[in-house]
């Protein structure tokens, strides 16, 4: 049974407190080698996550939850990790920043998990960075916030900014001269705007419009109409699943046919989370993706499909479920390499030792020291097109930003 939601009272005070170092009673993280390690017993290791199981991004949240559950069951059925069974605590944040921040704090201080694994909410997770910096608890493979260059935070999937750069390179290779961005007023939208701006300057593509939508709102028509006035060749989406679908439908209702492209988060590339609600208006859109498609022939993807069928078969076609499954497997690959020293310092050192690690799902993974540019494991992305019934590969290889134009 999923734990009850953390009661949210006096949220402004909570968020202010999180920004102040030393505000927690956990000032000395229980992670010293040879001592008590939070979330670990002789028989179990507990991890947690916060996901948008309700709200505007619920489609992705449910997919991530399903993938986490599939990985945990598979691991436990094979004997667990270092002889320990894995326990998973999942909290719903409703795609709201304040609830996400409260959930991560609850996971660390009340549920006392060993690590937070594969939480979703690129716009919401940064609010927890001050708390994580103070506590030292690992946050592994969050989806897909900006990099804080923080020792305990490990980003696995290619960032929204780098995906946006790949998008501009791809569009430039298709002779697109003018682009517009429709993005939310949050970290998701800002990261995609920044990536588009950076790569547009490098490729000579002109950004002719930049419109903003409010998170969790269904009002997108004003932004679409303003963008149409600028007459772009293509629209880059920096919006959540629900808004992206509404934008596609609004564009279609105008009889307008610009190229539309988004990231793995904004158009849910590889799943029907966005294109399904958009209906016929989604045909022909492009999306970047940062892990293999659910239909991939890779042995690791086949293993995921088997594991997913045993837990949540309705999510066996979800790119989000595959991504969360891979995140969890990679996390426990690191833990397995740690041996008897399960301290948080040991986790950081072991994760940083990964070099060109082949997961079969992601591009080769390398975590360098945070001080050397942040713990960002991958930078590449592939491109797919929705043909009205399925996502079709457009690029077979992982495209690196700045090198992707064809």
C-alpha positions in Angstrom: 0.0 0.0 0.0 1.3 3.4 -0.9 2.1 5.6 2.1 -0.2 8.5 2.9 0.7 11.9 1.5 2.7 14.2 3.7 0.4 16.9 5.1 1.3 20.2 3.6 0.8 23.1 6.0 2.8 26.4 6.1 4.4 25.6 2.7 6.2 28.9 2.4 7.9 28.3 5.7 8.8 24.8 4.7 10.4 25.9 1.4 12.3 28.7 3.2 13.6 26.3 5.8 14.9 23.9 3.1 17.1 26.6 1.7 18.9 27.1 5.0 21.8 24.7 5.7 21.7 23.0 9.0 17.9 23.2 9.3 17.5 19.4 9.6 18.2 17.3 12.7 20.1 15.0 10.2 23.0 17.4 10.1 25.5 14.5 10.3 24.4 12.0 7.6 24.4 8.4 9.0 26.6 7.1 6.2 30.0 6.5 7.7 31.8 3.4 6.7 31.4 0.7 9.4 28.5 2.6 11.1 24.8 2.5 10.7 23.7 3.2 7.1 20.2 4.8 6.7 17.8 2.6 4.9 19.9 -0.6 5.2 19.4 -3.6 7.5 20.9 -7.0 7.4 17.9 -8.1 5.3 16.6 -5.1 3.4 17.6 -1.9 1.6 14.9 0.7 1.2 14.7 3.2 -1.6 12.1 5.8 -2.3 10.8 8.1 -5.0 8.3 11.0 -5.6 6.2 10.9 -8.8 3.3 12.8 -10.4 0.8 10.0 -10.0 -1.9 12.7 -10.3 -2.0 16.1 -12.0 -0.9 17.1 -15.5 1.9 14.6 -15.8 0.1 11.6 -14.3 0.7 9.5 -17.4 4.4 9.7 -17.0 4.3 9.2 -13.2 2.3 6.0 -13.5 4.7 4.7 -16.1 7.7 5.5 -13.9 6.1 3.8 -10.9 5.4 0.7 -13.0 9.0 0.5 -14.2 10.3 0.9 -10.7 8.1 -1.9 -9.4 9.1 -4.2 -12.3 12.8 -3.7 -11.5 12.4 -4.2 -7.8 10.4 -7.4 -8.3 12.9 -8.8 -10.7 15.8 -8.0 -8.4 14.0 -9.5 -5.4 13.0 -12.6 -7.3 16.7 -13.1 -8.1 17.8 -12.9 -4.4 18.0 -9.1 -3.9 21.1 -7.0 -3.7 24.0 -8.1 -1.6 21.7 -10.6 0.1 19.1 -7.9 0.9 15.5 -7.6 -0.4 14.7 -4.2 -1.9 11.8 -2.2 -0.4 10.3 0.7 -2.4 8.4 3.7 -1.0 6.4 5.7 -3.6 4.9 9.2 -2.9 2.6 11.2 -5.1 3.4 14.9 -5.6 0.7 15.7 -8.1 3.3 17.5 -10.3 3.5 20.3 -7.8 6.9 21.6 -6.7 6.0 22.1 -3.0 4.7 18.6 -2.7 7.8 17.2 -4.4 10.1 19.1 -2.0 8.1 17.9 1.0 8.1 14.3 -0.3 11.9 14.1 -0.7 12.3 15.5 2.7 9.9 13.0 4.1 11.7 10.2 2.3 15.0 11.3 3.9 13.9 12.2 7.4 10.8 10.0 8.1 10.9 7.1 5.8 14.7 7.1 6.1 15.4 5.6 2.7 18.9 4.9 1.5 18.4 6.9 -1.7 15.8 8.5 -3.8 15.7 6.8 -7.2 14.2 7.9 -10.5 11.9 10.7 -9.2 10.2 12.7 -12.0 9.6 16.4 -12.3 12.3 18.5 -14.0 10.6 21.6 -12.8 10.0 20.4 -9.2 13.1 18.5 -8.1 15.5 21.6 -7.9 13.6 22.8 -4.8 15.1 19.8 -3.0 18.8 20.6 -3.9 19.5 22.6 -0.7 18.1 19.8 1.5 20.1 17.1 -0.4 23.3 19.2 -0.2 22.9 19.4 3.6 21.9 15.8 4.1 24.1 14.0 1.6 21.5 11.4 0.6 21.9 10.1 -3.0 19.4 11.3 -5.6 19.8 9.0 -8.5 18.5 9.4 -12.1 15.9 12.2 -11.5 13.9 13.0 -14.6 15.1 15.5 -15.9 16.1 18.5 -13.8 19.0 20.8 -14.4 22.4 19.7 -13.1 23.2 21.2 -9.7 26.9 20.0 -9.8 26.2 18.5 -6.4 28.0 15.4 -5.0 24.9 13.5 -4.0 22.9 14.1 -7.2 23.4 11.8 -10.3 21.6 12.7 -13.5 21.4 9.7 -15.9 19.2 10.7 -18.8 20.4 13.4 -21.3 19.2 16.8 -20.0 16.3 18.8 -21.4 18.8 21.4 -22.5 20.9 19.0 -24.5 17.8 17.3 -26.0 16.7 20.8 -27.1 20.1 21.3 -28.8 19.7 18.0 -30.6 16.2 19.1 -31.7 17.6 22.3 -33.3 20.4 20.4 -35.0 17.9 18.0 -36.4 15.6 20.7 -37.6 18.5 22.6 -39.1 19.4 19.4 -41.0 15.8 19.4 -42.4 16.3 23.0 -43.7 14.2 24.6 -41.0 15.1 28.3 -40.9 12.7 29.7 -38.2 11.5 28.1 -35.0 9.2 29.0 -32.1 9.2 27.7 -28.6 6.1 27.2 -26.4 7.3 26.4 -22.9 6.1 26.4 -19.4 7.2 28.9 -16.8 9.3 26.4 -14.9 12.6 24.6 -15.0 11.3 22.3 -17.8 10.4 25.2 -20.1 13.4 27.3 -19.2 15.9 24.5 -19.9 14.4 23.8 -23.3 14.4 27.5 -24.2 18.0 27.8 -23.2 19.0 24.8 -25.3 17.1 26.1 -28.3 18.6 29.5 -28.0 22.2 28.2 -27.6 22.0 25.8 -30.6 20.0 28.2 -32.8 22.9 30.7 -32.5 25.3 28.0 -33.5 23.4 26.8 -36.5 21.9 30.0 -37.9 18.3 29.0 -37.1 16.2 32.0 -36.1 14.0 31.9 -33.0 11.0 34.0 -34.1 8.7 33.5 -31.1 8.9 32.4 -27.4 5.6 31.9 -25.7 4.9 30.8 -22.1 2.2 28.6 -20.6 1.4 28.1 -16.9 2.1 24.7 -15.4 -1.0 22.5 -14.8 -3.1 24.8 -16.9 -5.2 23.7 -19.9 -5.1 27.2 -21.5 -2.7 27.0 -24.5 -4.7 28.7 -27.3 -3.3 32.2 -26.7 0.3 30.9 -27.0 -0.5 29.0 -30.2 -2.2 32.0 -31.8 0.7 34.3 -31.0 3.2 31.7 -32.3 1.3 31.4 -35.6 1.6 35.1 -36.1 5.4 34.7 -36.2 5.2 32.2 -39.0 7.8 29.7 -37.8 8.7 26.6 -39.8 8.7 24.5 -36.6 7.5 24.6 -33.0 9.6 23.2 -30.2 7.6 22.1 -27.1 8.7 22.8 -23.6 5.4 21.8 -22.0 4.0 18.8 -19.9 2.2 15.9 -21.6 -1.3 17.4 -21.2 -0.3 20.8 -22.6 1.7 19.3 -25.5 -1.3 17.3 -26.6 -3.6 20.4 -26.4 -1.1 22.4 -28.4 -1.0 19.8 -31.2 -4.8 19.8 -31.3 -5.0 23.6 -31.3 -2.5 23.7 -34.2 -4.5 21.1 -36.1 -7.8 22.9 -35.6 -6.2 26.0 -37.2 -5.4 24.0 -40.3 -1.8 24.9 -39.8 1.0 22.4 -40.5 4.3 23.5 -38.9 6.8 20.8 -37.9 6.3 20.0 -34.2 9.0 18.5 -32.1 9.6 17.9 -28.4 11.8 16.1 -25.9 11.4 12.7 -24.3 9.4 14.4 -21.5 7.3 16.9 -23.5 6.0 14.5 -26.2 6.6 11.2 -24.3 8.6 9.8 -27.2 8.1 6.0 -27.4 4.7 5.9 -25.6 1.2 7.1 -26.3 1.1 9.4 -23.3 1.0 12.6 -25.4 0.1 11.4 -29.0 -2.8 9.4 -27.7 -4.7 12.3 -26.3 -3.7 14.5 -29.2 -5.3 12.0 -31.7 -4.8 12.6 -35.4 -3.2 16.0 -34.8 -0.1 14.2 -33.5 0.7 12.5 -36.8 4.1 13.5 -38.1 5.5 15.0 -34.9 9.1 14.3 -33.9 10.5 13.6 -30.5 13.9 13.0 -29.0 14.4 10.0 -26.7 17.2 9.3 -24.2 16.7 5.6 -23.7 15.8 2.8 -26.1 12.2 2.6 -27.4 10.0 0.1 -25.7 9.9 -1.9 -29.0 13.7 -2.1 -29.1 15.3 -5.5 -30.0 18.0 -5.0 -27.3 18.1 -8.0 -24.9 17.8 -5.5 -22.0 14.6 -4.1 -23.4 13.2 -7.6 -23.9 14.1 -8.4 -20.3 12.2 -5.3 -19.2 9.1 -6.3 -21.2 9.0 -9.7 -19.5 9.5 -8.0 -16.0 6.8 -5.4 -16.8 4.2 -8.0 -17.9 4.6 -9.6 -14.5 3.8 -6.4 -12.6 1.8 -3.9 -14.7 1.2 -5.3 -18.2 -0.7 -2.2 -19.2 2.6 -0.3 -19.0 4.6 -2.7 -21.2 4.6 -0.2 -24.0 5.6 2.8 -21.9 9.0 4.5 -22.5 8.7 5.9 -19.0 8.4 2.4 -17.5 11.4 1.3 -19.4 13.4 4.3 -18.3 12.6 3.8 -14.6 13.4 0.1 -14.9 16.8 0.9 -16.4 17.5 3.6 -13.8 16.8 1.2 -11.0 18.9 -1.6 -12.5 21.8 0.7 -13.0 21.5 2.1 -9.4 21.7 -1.4 -8.0 24.6 -2.3 -10.3 26.5 0.4 -8.5 25.3 -0.8 -5.1 26.4 -4.4 -5.9 29.9 -3.1 -6.8 30.2 -1.4 -3.3 30.5 -4.6 -1.3 30.5 -4.2 2.4 30.9 -0.5 2.5 27.4 0.9 1.8 28.1 4.4 3.0 26.9 7.4 0.9 30.6 8.4 0.3 31.2 4.9 -1.1 28.2 5.2 -3.4 29.5 8.5 -4.8 33.0 7.0 -5.3 31.7 3.9 -7.0 29.2 5.8 -9.2 32.0 8.1 -10.3 34.1 5.1 -11.3 31.7 4.1 -14.1 33.3 4.7 -17.5 31.4 4.1 -20.7 29.1 1.6 -18.9 26.9 -0.2 -21.3 23.4 -0.6 -19.9 21.8 -1.7 -23.2 19.1 1.0 -22.7 21.0 4.3 -22.4 23.9 5.7 -24.3 27.3 4.7 -22.7 27.3 6.0 -19.1 30.2 7.9 -17.5 29.8 9.8 -14.2 32.8 12.1 -13.6 33.3 14.0 -10.3 30.6 16.6 -9.8 33.3 19.3 -9.5 34.4 18.4 -13.0 31.1 19.4 -14.6 28.4 17.6 -12.7 27.2 14.1 -12.4 25.6 13.8 -15.8 25.9 10.3 -17.1 24.8 10.7 -20.8 24.5 13.4 -23.4 23.1 11.7 -26.5 19.6 11.3 -27.9 17.9 9.6 -30.8 14.9 10.9 -32.8 11.7 9.2 -33.7 8.5 10.2 -35.6 4.9 9.4 -34.8 3.3 8.0 -38.0 -0.2 8.0 -36.5 0.0 4.5 -35.1 3.6 3.9 -33.9 6.8 5.7 -33.2 9.4 5.0 -36.0 13.1 5.5 -35.6 14.6 8.4 -37.6 18.1 8.1 -36.3 19.7 4.8 -35.5 22.7 6.3 -33.6 22.8 8.4 -30.5 23.1 12.0 -31.7 25.4 14.3 -29.7 24.4 18.0 -29.4 26.5 20.2 -31.7 27.2 17.2 -33.9 23.7 16.1 -34.9 22.8 18.1 -38.0 22.4 16.0 -41.1 
